[in-house]
Amino acid sequence: MSTMLEKVSCFKTKTKSKGPFESRSSLCSSTSPEKYEVFLSFRGADTRKNFVSFLYKELKAKGIRTFKDDKSLVCGRQIAPEILQAIKGTKIAVVVVSPTYPASYWCLEELVMTLKQEKENVLTVVPIFYEVEPFDLKRQTGKLVEQFKKHERRHSIERVNSWRDALTRLATLSGDCSKSWENDATLVDRITERVSEMLSTVTLSNGVQVSGIWGRGNKGRSALARHVYQNISTNFDAHSLKYVKALLSDGDQLMERFNETIYSL
């Protein structure tokens, strides 16, 4: 059965420091290498058995390789190597901030690490404010006052300040607040769709990104491609818009033609 690849819109970009993604990395260990696309950071006592379990299930259902740590970690020990590798190897960190998230040594250490990677443009952080207000995180009011008093009694001022800075930074990032949604199911759908869309961008190993739109017949692909291109091209140092039209008989030919288009840009 023939497939029409019509007016594929591709743009080649050399990303600025804020470019969304580089080539997907592999998460390697000494035993069996594992690849993840999303890292979930959450406070187990608040969300492991409800919200996070639903979110994890939906991400997996969409074929998104997601790291979710289910081990109980002891305060004071170093972050487990597999968690460090997972953070460094993924392209998106979904940080679910719940009421007792800031009370957790481990959650705060994970947050500092993920934001460090975000600052270096290695990954994108997607904050989810679950039953908390971003304003409270930014101003560190409410329950955070007592939580940080306990941290200050147990840890160095340098470490505590790094946690404060991380929460303040997180509160400024674009995310979703559970209190703005009717129920957890719709919020999970929203997050899953958003993550899926973020991962849909194809990125080549030399820092060049390519996005394509394809479909059957005259369904406004050209207009859509121009609209998307005009809205995002200013975020990149260099960019180009190409159109391709071809009649392809199978999926292998489709990918072959698409790759030829990409590498000819």
NUPA-979513 format. One record per residue (C-alpha): residue in one letter; x, y, z. Coordinates in pm, whole numbers, m for minus. Last residue first. Example, Ala and Ser with C-alpha at 12.3 -4.5 7.8 and 13.67 -1.06 7.14 Angstrom:
<node milum="S" xx="1367" yy="m106" zz="714"/>
<node milum="A" xx="1230" yy="m450" zz="780"/>
//
This chain:
<node milum="L" xx="2019" yy="2018" zz="432"/>
<node milum="S" xx="2109" yy="1703" zz="242"/>
<node milum="Y" xx="2135" yy="1502" zz="562"/>
<node milum="I" xx="1773" yy="1558" zz="656"/>
<node milum="T" xx="1630" yy="1495" zz="310"/>
<node milum="E" xx="1819" yy="1170" zz="273"/>
<node milum="N" xx="1697" yy="1067" zz="617"/>
<node milum="F" xx="1334" yy="1129" zz="515"/>
<node milum="R" xx="1377" yy="932" zz="194"/>
<node milum="E" xx="1521" yy="636" zz="385"/>
<node milum="M" xx="1252" yy="664" zz="653"/>
<node milum="L" xx="973" yy="650" zz="395"/>
<node milum="Q" xx="1146" yy="378" zz="197"/>
<node milum="D" xx="1154" yy="164" zz="509"/>
<node milum="G" xx="789" yy="245" zz="584"/>
<node milum="D" xx="662" yy="119" zz="251"/>
<node milum="S" xx="551" yy="220" zz="m98"/>
<node milum="L" xx="662" yy="582" zz="m105"/>
<node milum="L" xx="526" yy="859" zz="m323"/>
<node milum="A" xx="731" yy="1173" zz="m270"/>
<node milum="K" xx="697" yy="1542" zz="m186"/>
<node milum="V" xx="964" yy="1734" zz="2"/>
<node milum="Y" xx="960" yy="2091" zz="131"/>
<node milum="K" xx="1251" yy="2259" zz="308"/>
<node milum="L" xx="1269" yy="2538" zz="569"/>
<node milum="S" xx="1610" yy="2647" zz="701"/>
<node milum="H" xx="1754" yy="2767" zz="1030"/>
<node milum="A" xx="2066" yy="2915" zz="1185"/>
<node milum="D" xx="2136" yy="3059" zz="1531"/>
<node milum="F" xx="1814" yy="2926" zz="1679"/>
<node milum="N" xx="1529" yy="3061" zz="1892"/>
<node milum="T" xx="1415" yy="3289" zz="1607"/>
<node milum="S" xx="1305" yy="2981" zz="1412"/>
<node milum="I" xx="1034" yy="2895" zz="1666"/>
<node milum="N" xx="723" yy="3087" zz="1562"/>
<node milum="Q" xx="803" yy="3128" zz="1193"/>
<node milum="Y" xx="877" yy="2757" zz="1155"/>
<node milum="V" xx="558" yy="2649" zz="1331"/>
<node milum="H" xx="343" yy="2874" zz="1110"/>
<node milum="R" xx="530" yy="2778" zz="792"/>
<node milum="A" xx="489" yy="2407" zz="866"/>
<node milum="L" xx="118" yy="2451" zz="942"/>
<node milum="A" xx="63" yy="2637" zz="616"/>
<node milum="S" xx="249" yy="2370" zz="420"/>
<node milum="R" xx="70" yy="2084" zz="593"/>
<node milum="G" xx="m274" yy="2228" zz="517"/>
<node milum="K" xx="m448" yy="1898" zz="448"/>
<node milum="N" xx="m368" yy="1847" zz="82"/>
<node milum="G" xx="m330" yy="1473" zz="61"/>
<node milum="R" xx="m186" yy="1227" zz="310"/>
<node milum="G" xx="51" yy="1315" zz="594"/>
<node milum="W" xx="390" yy="1447" zz="698"/>
<node milum="I" xx="531" yy="1716" zz="922"/>
<node milum="G" xx="902" yy="1707" zz="1004"/>
<node milum="S" xx="1138" yy="1845" zz="1267"/>
<node milum="V" xx="1516" yy="1844" zz="1241"/>
<node milum="Q" xx="1771" yy="1951" zz="1498"/>
<node milum="V" xx="2144" yy="1993" zz="1437"/>
<node milum="G" xx="2377" yy="1958" zz="1735"/>
<node milum="N" xx="2618" yy="1728" zz="1554"/>
<node milum="S" xx="2451" yy="1411" zz="1684"/>
<node milum="L" xx="2118" yy="1479" zz="1512"/>
<node milum="T" xx="1799" yy="1573" zz="1691"/>
<node milum="V" xx="1448" yy="1460" zz="1606"/>
<node milum="T" xx="1182" yy="1653" zz="1797"/>
<node milum="S" xx="905" yy="1419" zz="1913"/>
<node milum="L" xx="1045" yy="1410" zz="2267"/>
<node milum="M" xx="886" yy="1742" zz="2359"/>
<node milum="E" xx="552" yy="1633" zz="2213"/>
<node milum="S" xx="553" yy="1314" zz="2419"/>
<node milum="V" xx="640" yy="1509" zz="2732"/>
<node milum="R" xx="347" yy="1744" zz="2677"/>
<node milum="E" xx="107" yy="1461" zz="2603"/>
<node milum="T" xx="207" yy="1273" zz="2915"/>
<node milum="I" xx="182" yy="1587" zz="3128"/>
<node milum="R" xx="m166" yy="1673" zz="3001"/>
<node milum="D" xx="m296" yy="1318" zz="3036"/>
<node milum="V" xx="m162" yy="1303" zz="3393"/>
<node milum="L" xx="m336" yy="1633" zz="3470"/>
<node milum="T" xx="m664" yy="1502" zz="3328"/>
<node milum="A" xx="m642" yy="1192" zz="3544"/>
<node milum="D" xx="m537" yy="1385" zz="3856"/>
<node milum="N" xx="m862" yy="1578" zz="3872"/>
<node milum="E" xx="m1023" yy="1909" zz="3778"/>
<node milum="W" xx="m693" yy="2083" zz="3723"/>
<node milum="S" xx="m570" yy="2417" zz="3859"/>
<node milum="K" xx="m492" yy="2270" zz="4201"/>
<node milum="S" xx="m256" yy="2024" zz="4035"/>
<node milum="C" xx="m24" yy="2305" zz="3926"/>
<node milum="D" xx="146" yy="2260" zz="3590"/>
<node milum="G" xx="490" yy="2378" zz="3484"/>
<node milum="S" xx="690" yy="2661" zz="3330"/>
<node milum="L" xx="999" yy="2730" zz="3538"/>
<node milum="T" xx="1015" yy="3010" zz="3798"/>
<node milum="A" xx="926" yy="2784" zz="4091"/>
<node milum="L" xx="1214" yy="2554" zz="4003"/>
<node milum="R" xx="1466" yy="2835" zz="4047"/>
<node milum="T" xx="1340" yy="2916" zz="4396"/>
<node milum="L" xx="1345" yy="2548" zz="4486"/>
<node milum="A" xx="1703" yy="2514" zz="4362"/>
<node milum="D" xx="1819" yy="2828" zz="4542"/>
<node milum="R" xx="1681" yy="2700" zz="4871"/>
<node milum="W" xx="1847" yy="2364" zz="4817"/>
<node milum="S" xx="2183" yy="2528" zz="4743"/>
<node milum="N" xx="2134" yy="2740" zz="5055"/>
<node milum="V" xx="2088" yy="2425" zz="5262"/>
<node milum="R" xx="2408" yy="2277" zz="5124"/>
<node milum="E" xx="2611" yy="2589" zz="5196"/>
<node milum="I" xx="2456" yy="2629" zz="5543"/>
<node milum="S" xx="2578" yy="2284" zz="5635"/>
<node milum="H" xx="2327" yy="2017" zz="5731"/>
<node milum="R" xx="2131" yy="1890" zz="6030"/>
<node milum="R" xx="2007" yy="2198" zz="6220"/>
<node milum="E" xx="1964" yy="2397" zz="5897"/>
<node milum="H" xx="1757" yy="2116" zz="5745"/>
<node milum="K" xx="1520" yy="2122" zz="6042"/>
<node milum="K" xx="1469" yy="2498" zz="6005"/>
<node milum="F" xx="1419" yy="2433" zz="5635"/>
<node milum="Q" xx="1114" yy="2217" zz="5694"/>
<node milum="E" xx="973" yy="2462" zz="5947"/>
<node milum="V" xx="975" yy="2751" zz="5700"/>
<node milum="L" xx="877" yy="2527" zz="5408"/>
<node milum="K" xx="538" yy="2461" zz="5566"/>
<node milum="G" xx="418" yy="2811" zz="5480"/>
<node milum="T" xx="673" yy="3036" zz="5310"/>
<node milum="Q" xx="967" yy="2964" zz="5090"/>
<node milum="R" xx="913" yy="3273" zz="4874"/>
<node milum="K" xx="968" yy="3079" zz="4552"/>
<node milum="L" xx="833" yy="2753" zz="4687"/>
<node milum="D" xx="530" yy="2923" zz="4843"/>
<node milum="F" xx="461" yy="3107" zz="4515"/>
<node milum="P" xx="476" yy="2781" zz="4319"/>
<node milum="E" xx="177" yy="2660" zz="4524"/>
<node milum="V" xx="158" yy="2304" zz="4656"/>
<node milum="E" xx="m92" yy="2022" zz="4611"/>
<node milum="Y" xx="123" yy="1880" zz="4331"/>
<node milum="F" xx="332" yy="2145" zz="4161"/>
<node milum="I" xx="458" yy="1962" zz="3854"/>
<node milum="P" xx="790" yy="2092" zz="3724"/>
<node milum="V" xx="921" yy="1996" zz="3377"/>
<node milum="V" xx="1302" yy="2024" zz="3368"/>
<node milum="T" xx="1474" yy="2003" zz="3030"/>
<node milum="L" xx="1801" yy="1819" zz="2993"/>
<node milum="V" xx="2167" yy="1871" zz="2900"/>
<node milum="N" xx="2139" yy="2247" zz="2858"/>
<node milum="E" xx="2415" yy="2309" zz="3118"/>
<node milum="K" xx="2162" yy="2492" zz="3337"/>
<node milum="E" xx="1925" yy="2197" zz="3299"/>
<node milum="Q" xx="2196" yy="1955" zz="3409"/>
<node milum="K" xx="2255" yy="2168" zz="3719"/>
<node milum="L" xx="1879" yy="2183" zz="3767"/>
<node milum="T" xx="1865" yy="1803" zz="3765"/>
<node milum="M" xx="2147" yy="1773" zz="4019"/>
<node milum="V" xx="2003" yy="2031" zz="4259"/>
<node milum="L" xx="1662" yy="1863" zz="4236"/>
<node milum="E" xx="1806" yy="1519" zz="4305"/>
<node milum="E" xx="1975" yy="1656" zz="4619"/>
<node milum="L" xx="1648" yy="1818" zz="4724"/>
<node milum="C" xx="1454" yy="1495" zz="4678"/>
<node milum="W" xx="1717" yy="1302" zz="4870"/>
<node milum="Y" xx="1722" yy="1530" zz="5173"/>
<node milum="S" xx="1343" yy="1524" zz="5188"/>
<node milum="A" xx="1154" yy="1804" zz="5362"/>
<node milum="P" xx="1119" yy="1998" zz="5035"/>
<node milum="Y" xx="914" yy="1707" zz="4889"/>
<node milum="T" xx="682" yy="1703" zz="5191"/>
<node milum="P" xx="397" yy="1905" zz="5034"/>
<node milum="S" xx="447" yy="1771" zz="4677"/>
<node milum="V" xx="688" yy="1874" zz="4403"/>
<node milum="V" xx="670" yy="1633" zz="4110"/>
<node milum="V" xx="985" yy="1697" zz="3906"/>
<node milum="V" xx="963" yy="1558" zz="3554"/>
<node milum="A" xx="1320" yy="1548" zz="3425"/>
<node milum="I" xx="1351" yy="1540" zz="3048"/>
<node milum="K" xx="1650" yy="1447" zz="2833"/>
<node milum="T" xx="1773" yy="1145" zz="3025"/>
<node milum="G" xx="2128" yy="1014" zz="3065"/>
<node milum="K" xx="2259" yy="1252" zz="3330"/>
<node milum="I" xx="1962" yy="1201" zz="3561"/>
<node milum="A" xx="1961" yy="825" zz="3504"/>
<node milum="Q" xx="2336" yy="802" zz="3558"/>
<node milum="L" xx="2309" yy="984" zz="3888"/>
<node milum="I" xx="2019" yy="760" zz="3990"/>
<node milum="E" xx="2209" yy="445" zz="3891"/>
<node milum="P" xx="2513" yy="564" zz="4087"/>
<node milum="A" xx="2310" yy="592" zz="4413"/>
<node milum="I" xx="2313" yy="941" zz="4560"/>
<node milum="Q" xx="2566" yy="955" zz="4842"/>
<node milum="R" xx="2457" yy="858" zz="5192"/>
<node milum="G" xx="2342" yy="1114" zz="5445"/>
<node milum="C" xx="1971" yy="1024" zz="5445"/>
<node milum="V" xx="1905" yy="659" zz="5369"/>
<node milum="L" xx="1723" yy="577" zz="5045"/>
<node milum="S" xx="1416" yy="355" zz="5012"/>
<node milum="K" xx="1412" yy="212" zz="4662"/>
<node milum="D" xx="1139" yy="267" zz="4409"/>
<node milum="D" xx="1330" yy="482" zz="4161"/>
<node milum="K" xx="1130" yy="574" zz="3854"/>
<node milum="F" xx="1318" yy="604" zz="3523"/>
<node milum="T" xx="1095" yy="640" zz="3217"/>
<node milum="R" xx="1128" yy="500" zz="2866"/>
<node milum="I" xx="839" yy="659" zz="2675"/>
<node milum="G" xx="646" yy="393" zz="2483"/>
<node milum="K" xx="315" yy="575" zz="2519"/>
<node milum="A" xx="196" yy="312" zz="2767"/>
<node milum="K" xx="518" yy="368" zz="2962"/>
<node milum="L" xx="432" yy="735" zz="3008"/>
<node milum="E" xx="78" yy="641" zz="3112"/>
<node milum="K" xx="196" yy="392" zz="3375"/>
<node milum="Y" xx="451" yy="636" zz="3518"/>
<node milum="L" xx="186" yy="906" zz="3550"/>
<node milum="F" xx="m54" yy="673" zz="3728"/>
<node milum="S" xx="216" yy="554" zz="3969"/>
<node milum="V" xx="325" yy="913" zz="4025"/>
<node milum="F" xx="m26" yy="1029" zz="4118"/>
<node milum="N" xx="m121" yy="747" zz="4351"/>
<node milum="K" xx="109" yy="502" zz="4526"/>
<node milum="R" xx="432" yy="703" zz="4488"/>
<node milum="T" xx="276" yy="1046" zz="4551"/>
<node milum="D" xx="322" yy="1174" zz="4905"/>
<node milum="A" xx="542" yy="919" zz="5084"/>
<node milum="G" xx="740" yy="863" zz="4766"/>
<node milum="R" xx="853" yy="1221" zz="4726"/>
<node milum="F" xx="912" yy="1272" zz="4354"/>
<node milum="S" xx="1174" yy="1298" zz="4077"/>
<node milum="L" xx="1085" yy="1112" zz="3759"/>
<node milum="F" xx="1355" yy="1090" zz="3491"/>
<node milum="V" xx="1241" yy="1074" zz="3129"/>
<node milum="E" xx="1407" yy="942" zz="2814"/>
<node milum="Y" xx="1577" yy="637" zz="2956"/>
<node milum="K" xx="1821" yy="389" zz="2805"/>
<node milum="E" xx="1962" yy="94" zz="2991"/>
<node milum="P" xx="2300" yy="m73" zz="2957"/>
<node milum="S" xx="2313" yy="m411" zz="3134"/>
<node milum="T" xx="2580" yy="m487" zz="3393"/>
<node milum="S" xx="2855" yy="m226" zz="3421"/>
<node milum="S" xx="2603" yy="48" zz="3367"/>
<node milum="C" xx="2515" yy="267" zz="3074"/>
<node milum="L" xx="2235" yy="517" zz="3025"/>
<node milum="S" xx="2244" yy="604" zz="2659"/>
<node milum="S" xx="2207" yy="959" zz="2541"/>
<node milum="R" xx="1955" yy="1105" zz="2299"/>
<node milum="S" xx="2108" yy="1354" zz="2062"/>
<node milum="E" xx="2074" yy="1712" zz="2185"/>
<node milum="F" xx="1750" yy="1865" zz="2296"/>
<node milum="P" xx="1558" yy="2185" zz="2354"/>
<node milum="G" xx="1809" yy="2449" zz="2244"/>
<node milum="K" xx="1865" yy="2709" zz="2518"/>
<node milum="S" xx="2240" yy="2743" zz="2457"/>
<node milum="K" xx="2169" yy="2830" zz="2097"/>
<node milum="T" xx="2094" yy="2552" zz="1860"/>
<node milum="K" xx="2235" yy="2509" zz="1514"/>
<node milum="T" xx="1921" yy="2441" zz="1323"/>
<node milum="K" xx="1800" yy="2258" zz="1018"/>
<node milum="F" xx="1436" yy="2289" zz="939"/>
<node milum="C" xx="1220" yy="2025" zz="783"/>
<node milum="S" xx="870" yy="2050" zz="647"/>
<node milum="V" xx="757" yy="1744" zz="463"/>
<node milum="K" xx="538" yy="1864" zz="181"/>
<node milum="E" xx="367" yy="1535" zz="112"/>
<node milum="L" xx="479" yy="1186" zz="199"/>
<node milum="M" xx="212" yy="980" zz="27"/>
<node milum="T" xx="197" yy="617" zz="131"/>
<node milum="S" xx="147" yy="332" zz="m109"/>
<node milum="M" xx="0" yy="0" zz="0"/>
//
